Amino acid sequence: MNWYGPYLGAGVKIEYLADDWRELRVAMSMKWYNRNAVGTHFGGSLYSMIDPHYMLMLMKILGNDYIVWDKAASINFIKPGTGTVRSTMKITDEMLVKIQQETQHGEKYLPNFEVEIFNQKNELVAQAVKTLYIKRKPPIPGENSV
């Protein structure tokens, strides 16, 4: 992901990804190319640093039995972002149980994931809500039969 074009262009770096894909930390340092007109982090770059991760994490954790898509998002800018900003995203056991319960009969599930972005002083810079579309794929006829 660190070599992904939009991330290179925004200065976004994955700092940590757990082996089980349940936790990810991402950072973005202030550069001349990700500043806005008033000298703070460009809002689009702040959003891009957190954009794909819950979808990618859940795709990896849930595997090929599920469809996982980004459905919607919103971001609230709390204070100007300067310096290096960071965000940590986690998938808990409770989240996975809820996903399995809500999709067990083939229903779609639209969970919201809250994401916070902090500056170097651990001050809240932005809050985002990511809505995902998750659905268990129907079984393939004849598969897993004896």
C-alpha positions as CSV (number, residue, x, y, z in Angstrom):
1,M,0.0,0.0,0.0
2,N,2.9,2.4,0.6
3,W,3.6,2.3,-3.1
4,Y,0.0,2.9,-4.1
5,G,0.0,6.0,-6.4
6,P,-2.5,8.1,-4.5
7,Y,-0.7,7.4,-1.2
8,L,2.7,8.3,-2.7
9,G,1.1,11.5,-4.0
10,A,-0.4,12.4,-0.7
11,G,2.5,11.3,1.5
12,V,0.5,8.6,3.3
13,K,2.4,5.8,5.0
14,I,1.2,2.6,6.5
15,E,3.1,2.4,9.8
16,Y,1.7,-0.9,11.1
17,L,-0.5,-3.7,9.9
18,A,-1.1,-6.6,12.2
19,D,-0.5,-10.1,10.8
20,D,-4.2,-10.9,11.3
21,W,-5.3,-7.7,9.6
22,R,-7.2,-6.6,12.7
23,E,-5.2,-3.4,13.3
24,L,-3.7,-0.8,11.0
25,R,-2.0,2.5,11.8
26,V,-1.5,5.1,9.1
27,A,0.3,8.4,9.1
28,M,0.8,11.4,6.9
29,S,3.4,14.0,7.3
30,M,3.0,17.6,6.2
31,K,4.7,18.1,2.8
32,W,4.5,21.0,0.3
33,Y,2.4,18.8,-2.0
34,N,-0.3,17.9,0.6
35,R,-0.9,21.4,2.0
36,N,-3.9,23.5,1.2
37,A,-4.1,27.2,0.4
38,V,-3.9,28.1,4.1
39,G,-0.9,25.9,4.9
40,T,-2.6,23.0,6.6
41,H,-3.3,19.4,5.5
42,F,-5.5,19.2,2.4
43,G,-8.9,17.7,3.5
44,G,-8.9,15.3,0.6
45,S,-5.5,13.9,1.7
46,L,-6.8,13.6,5.3
47,Y,-9.7,11.6,4.0
48,S,-7.6,9.5,1.6
49,M,-5.4,8.3,4.4
50,I,-8.3,6.5,6.1
51,D,-10.4,5.7,3.0
52,P,-9.9,2.1,1.9
53,H,-8.7,0.4,5.1
54,Y,-11.8,-1.0,6.8
55,M,-12.9,-2.4,3.5
56,L,-9.5,-4.0,2.8
57,M,-9.1,-5.3,6.3
58,L,-12.6,-6.9,6.3
59,M,-12.0,-8.4,2.8
60,K,-8.9,-10.1,4.1
61,I,-10.4,-11.2,7.4
62,L,-13.7,-12.5,6.0
63,G,-12.3,-14.1,2.9
64,N,-14.0,-15.0,-0.3
65,D,-17.3,-15.9,1.3
66,Y,-18.2,-12.3,1.6
67,I,-18.8,-9.2,-0.6
68,V,-17.3,-6.1,1.0
69,W,-17.6,-2.6,-0.5
70,D,-17.3,0.9,0.6
71,K,-20.9,2.3,0.6
72,A,-20.7,5.9,2.0
73,A,-18.5,8.2,4.0
74,S,-18.5,11.5,5.8
75,I,-15.8,13.5,7.4
76,N,-15.9,16.3,10.0
77,F,-12.9,18.5,10.2
78,I,-12.4,19.5,13.9
79,K,-9.2,21.6,13.7
80,P,-6.5,22.3,11.2
81,G,-4.1,19.4,10.6
82,T,-0.5,20.3,10.7
83,G,2.7,18.2,11.1
84,T,2.3,14.5,11.1
85,V,-1.2,13.2,11.5
86,R,-2.1,9.6,12.4
87,S,-5.1,7.2,12.6
88,T,-5.5,3.7,14.0
89,M,-8.2,1.4,12.7
90,K,-9.2,-1.9,14.5
91,I,-11.5,-4.8,13.9
92,T,-12.7,-6.4,17.1
93,D,-14.1,-9.8,17.8
94,E,-17.5,-8.1,18.6
95,M,-17.5,-6.5,15.2
96,L,-16.9,-9.8,13.4
97,V,-19.6,-11.6,15.4
98,K,-22.1,-8.8,14.6
99,I,-21.2,-9.1,10.9
100,Q,-21.7,-12.8,10.9
101,Q,-25.0,-12.5,12.7
102,E,-26.3,-9.8,10.4
103,T,-25.3,-11.6,7.2
104,Q,-25.9,-15.3,8.1
105,H,-29.0,-15.6,5.9
106,G,-27.7,-13.6,3.0
107,E,-28.8,-10.2,4.1
108,K,-26.8,-7.1,3.4
109,Y,-25.4,-5.3,6.4
110,L,-24.4,-1.7,6.4
111,P,-22.2,-1.1,9.5
112,N,-20.6,2.2,10.3
113,F,-17.0,2.5,11.4
114,E,-15.8,5.6,13.2
115,V,-12.3,6.8,12.4
116,E,-10.4,9.5,14.2
117,I,-7.3,11.4,13.0
118,F,-5.0,13.0,15.5
119,N,-2.0,15.4,15.3
120,Q,1.4,15.0,17.0
121,K,0.0,16.5,20.2
122,N,-2.8,13.8,20.2
123,E,-5.4,16.4,19.4
124,L,-8.4,15.4,17.4
125,V,-8.1,16.8,13.8
126,A,-10.9,15.0,12.0
127,Q,-13.6,12.4,12.6
128,A,-14.9,10.2,9.8
129,V,-17.7,7.7,9.5
130,K,-17.3,4.9,6.9
131,T,-20.3,2.9,5.9
132,L,-19.6,-0.5,4.4
133,Y,-21.7,-2.9,2.4
134,I,-21.2,-6.4,3.6
135,K,-23.0,-9.5,2.4
136,R,-22.4,-13.2,2.6
137,K,-22.2,-14.8,-0.8
138,P,-24.7,-17.5,-1.5
139,P,-23.4,-21.1,-1.3
140,I,-22.4,-22.6,-4.6
141,P,-24.8,-25.6,-5.4
142,G,-23.1,-28.9,-4.8
143,E,-20.2,-27.4,-2.9
144,N,-19.5,-29.0,0.5
145,S,-21.8,-31.9,-0.2
146,V,-20.9,-35.5,0.5
